[in-house]
């Protein structure tokens, strides 16, 4: 495990680390913001899951996360979006393969040997973070687009593991939209009954924990009607009386300009749940 | 003049425009943030000058400027750092030619025909901005590194034109450091008497306006002792009793993580000078 970047930021430090992932079978990078409050003792951790085409850099360079993490005393960990490297299967498209891990455990060749982002994000990475940094063991999770899907799914699949969950412009029903259908068919195979356990709208029906979902969705998002369809999440939550706060932000698109504009509210939500500050 | 990007951001809009520059003889892009206060009437403009290798994207995607511009009701204009394109002279290095215009008017071949960033930033661009957007005509200027040099120089050379000036990690004495010496020799020729009028430390001696200089400099900046040497600006200001607030920020480097950490203070300074809000 090696630190490859370190930048003072808002009184804390933004770092990037590289390590060999046992779960993924490749070298991985993640960003970690260490807030100034660590001088007083351990802090809880927010995990951020990024969207298609992103790596560990996008969120830490474009979102302005550091100011909010410093304000609330949160460690923020931002992993890459898939396994990477020469020995790792890939595809000639931005929405499958490297950069598009979809936070699931693949079962199909040639993906199954490396594409286990669920286990990486839920188990291996937190264990490593909690060994390496002074973290309290309390965790929350958020993400954007494919990473919003990831945040909802890892929270719904792992009751008790996260104190809070939120998402920006998430893919809420991957089984029913083109991005998800393409990825699930490749990673999980054509049998749709296996898709359910990776689909937030399906997982709501069997959720053992009523963790409130906080979701922001831009009204001018170019992927709104084809890939995102937040009304499907609304319907799924309504049917189960699962707590959901879905906010439509008129005029906002799918970019980091949207995330940055509303990140303060998500971080306040997570900080409250984590009893930070 | 054509709008090529538009993103809702903090209640306003972050746009990118492209236009044909008469001064530079090429097509140019700039970012412009339009704050929500424009619904109530015209707003003043802060010009941001970026550093070596940057274009119009770096500042608008990495600094978090939009939240501060929205808080204070400022339009923020971020131009590219040089003329660009196939017909524009270039060099095989990051610190000369395209991406490295140094905010001066070149006099030497092959640069003189396009490299007139001073006149572009001081005259052509503001005229265009004030025609196209509801701007009050009040202007301030800031920048980073090569752009910090640019901000200090355009303010010192043009008394009365800017209400306030600030800089992050500026090249304060280009005549005396490698980056500046290389660029000035190429753009202005070997006769050093021509370099003085583009060197902030030299311009302090003949400044007709005592505009206070606000400068932040990271103490862990990798270019501190070779290229930046803020003590030279301190000495030049001391000798002329020119007002300077120079803050050394221990542990901070040359990156946008540094700029983002202290941008709020610069924007409050400019907003006060511009009597915005």
Interface residues (C-beta under 8 A of the other chain):
Chain A: X7 X8 X9 X10 X11 X14 X61 X62 X64 X66 X67 X218 X220 X249 X251 X252 X253 X255 X256 X257 X258 X260 X261
Chain B: X7 X8 X9 X10 X11 X14 X61 X62 X64 X66 X67 X218 X220 X249 X251 X252 X253 X255 X256 X257 X258 X260 X261
